[in-house]
């Protein structure tokens, strides 16, 4: 199939995607998606199961035909419960290009607003332009300020980890 036919097929295909809170049963699948991404820092399988148990109300799963195809893990900052810190965003390779990651972030923000969440933070390595664009587009669509700050330098990690910058999607500052 030619590239144009592939992109046309993708743009005209409508997926029936359900977005929901994760359950413990999702932990293994989230670990698989993270591992298969070959981009994310993969945590232990236990951490994904635990995350689905302890942080389900601040995380989200995208599901197609009863199978998780994407996820966002997040938590409310202890020092600022009005901010959700996004730990990981991942979409199964076969389902990329359908806007699933952005939709999960929007729906997660919508759901956590009732908990008092008004801002979203995440860390992104300097070379991950796709994630920077993703969060920038969500900020723009929601009318949020989008800022970057240095957070963790290479020397903060015990291994060969890239630096991690803090990206903040926050309400515009109001003039007094």
C-alpha positions as CSV (number, residue, x, y, z in Angstrom):
1,X,0.0,0.0,0.0
2,X,1.3,3.4,-0.9
3,X,2.1,5.9,1.9
4,X,-0.8,8.2,0.8
5,X,-3.3,5.3,1.0
6,X,-2.0,4.4,4.4
7,X,-2.5,7.9,5.7
8,X,-5.9,8.2,4.1
9,X,-7.0,5.0,5.7
10,X,-5.8,6.2,9.1
11,X,-7.6,9.5,8.8
12,X,-10.9,8.0,7.7
13,X,-10.8,5.1,10.2
14,X,-12.9,5.8,13.3
15,X,-11.9,3.9,16.3
16,X,-14.3,3.1,19.1
17,X,-12.1,4.2,22.0
18,X,-13.2,4.1,25.6
19,X,-11.4,6.2,28.2
20,X,-11.6,5.1,31.8
21,X,-9.7,4.8,35.1
22,X,-7.2,2.0,35.3
23,X,-7.8,-1.1,37.4
24,X,-5.3,-3.5,38.9
25,X,-6.0,-5.8,36.0
26,X,-4.5,-3.2,33.6
27,X,-1.1,-3.1,35.3
28,X,0.4,-5.8,33.2
29,X,-0.8,-4.3,29.9
30,X,0.5,-0.8,30.9
31,X,3.9,-2.4,31.6
32,X,3.8,-4.1,28.2
33,X,2.9,-0.8,26.4
34,X,5.7,1.0,28.2
35,X,8.2,-1.7,27.5
36,X,7.2,-1.9,23.8
37,X,7.4,1.8,23.4
38,X,11.3,1.6,23.4
39,X,11.2,5.2,24.5
40,X,9.9,5.3,28.1
41,X,11.9,4.5,31.2
42,X,10.3,1.1,32.0
43,X,9.5,0.6,35.6
44,X,9.0,-2.8,37.3
45,X,5.8,-4.6,36.5
46,X,4.9,-4.3,40.2
47,X,5.0,-0.5,39.9
48,X,2.4,-0.4,37.1
49,X,0.1,-2.7,39.1
50,X,0.6,-0.6,42.2
51,X,0.0,2.6,40.2
52,X,-3.3,1.2,38.9
53,X,-4.3,0.5,42.5
54,X,-3.1,3.6,44.3
55,X,-3.3,6.3,41.6
56,X,-6.2,5.2,39.5
57,X,-8.2,8.4,40.1
58,X,-5.3,10.5,38.6
59,X,-4.6,8.1,35.7
60,X,-6.4,7.1,32.6
61,X,-6.5,4.2,30.1
62,X,-7.6,4.2,26.5
63,X,-9.2,1.0,25.5
64,X,-10.2,-0.5,22.1
65,X,-12.2,-3.7,21.9
66,X,-11.6,-4.4,25.6
67,X,-7.8,-4.0,25.4
68,X,-5.8,-1.2,26.8
69,X,-4.0,0.6,24.0
70,X,-2.7,3.7,25.8
71,X,-2.3,5.2,29.3
72,X,-1.4,8.3,31.3
73,X,-0.2,7.8,34.8
74,X,-0.3,10.8,37.1
75,X,-0.6,11.9,40.7
76,X,-1.5,15.1,42.6
77,X,1.5,16.9,44.0
78,X,1.6,16.7,47.8
79,X,2.9,20.2,48.0
80,X,0.3,21.5,45.5
81,X,-2.8,19.3,45.2
82,X,-4.1,21.6,42.5
83,X,-1.5,20.3,40.1
84,X,-1.4,16.8,38.5
85,X,2.1,15.5,37.8
86,X,2.0,13.3,34.7
87,X,4.5,10.5,35.1
88,X,4.1,8.6,31.8
89,X,2.1,8.8,28.6
90,X,2.2,5.9,26.2
91,X,0.1,4.7,23.2
92,X,0.6,1.3,21.6
93,X,2.4,1.7,18.3
94,X,-0.5,0.3,16.3
95,X,-2.8,3.1,17.6
96,X,-0.6,6.1,17.3
97,X,-1.7,8.9,15.1
98,X,-5.3,8.9,16.2
99,X,-5.1,11.6,18.8
100,X,-5.3,9.2,21.7
101,X,-2.5,10.7,23.8
102,X,-4.0,14.2,23.6
103,X,-7.5,13.0,24.3
104,X,-6.3,11.1,27.4
105,X,-4.6,14.3,28.7
106,X,-7.7,16.4,28.1
107,X,-10.0,13.8,29.7
108,X,-7.7,13.4,32.7
109,X,-7.7,17.1,33.3
110,X,-11.5,17.2,32.9
111,X,-11.9,14.4,35.4
112,X,-9.4,15.7,38.0
113,X,-10.9,19.2,37.9
114,X,-13.5,17.9,40.4
115,X,-10.6,17.1,42.7
116,X,-9.5,20.8,42.5
117,X,-6.8,20.2,39.8
118,X,-6.2,23.3,37.6
119,X,-2.7,22.7,36.3
120,X,-0.6,19.8,34.8
121,X,3.1,19.3,35.1
122,X,5.4,16.7,33.5
123,X,9.0,16.1,32.8
124,X,10.3,15.7,29.3
125,X,13.9,15.1,28.1
126,X,15.3,17.8,25.8
127,X,15.3,15.5,22.7
128,X,11.7,14.4,23.0
129,X,10.1,16.9,20.7
130,X,7.0,14.9,20.1
131,X,6.1,15.0,23.8
132,X,6.9,18.7,24.0
133,X,4.5,19.3,21.1
134,X,1.8,17.1,22.6
135,X,1.8,19.0,25.9
136,X,2.1,22.3,24.1
137,X,-1.0,21.5,22.0
138,X,-3.0,20.5,25.0
139,X,-2.0,23.7,26.8
140,X,-3.0,25.8,23.7
141,X,-6.3,24.0,23.3
142,X,-7.2,24.7,26.9
143,X,-5.9,28.3,27.0
144,X,-3.2,27.4,29.5
145,X,0.2,29.0,29.9
146,X,3.0,26.5,28.7
147,X,6.4,27.0,30.3
148,X,9.6,25.0,30.6
149,X,12.1,25.0,33.4
150,X,15.3,23.1,34.1
151,X,14.6,20.4,36.7
152,X,17.0,17.4,36.7
153,X,20.5,17.5,35.3
154,X,22.4,14.5,34.0
155,X,24.4,14.5,37.2
156,X,21.2,14.0,39.3
157,X,20.9,10.4,37.9
158,X,23.1,7.4,38.9
159,X,23.0,6.1,35.3
160,X,23.3,7.5,31.8
161,X,19.9,9.3,31.9
162,X,19.3,12.4,29.9
163,X,18.3,15.6,31.8
164,X,14.6,16.1,32.5
165,X,13.0,19.5,32.0
166,X,9.8,20.5,33.9
167,X,6.9,21.5,31.6
168,X,4.0,23.3,33.2
169,X,0.5,23.8,31.8
170,X,-1.0,26.3,34.1
171,X,-3.8,29.0,34.1
172,X,-2.7,32.4,32.9
173,X,-1.6,34.7,35.6
174,X,-4.3,37.3,36.4
175,X,-3.2,40.9,36.6
176,X,-4.0,42.5,40.0
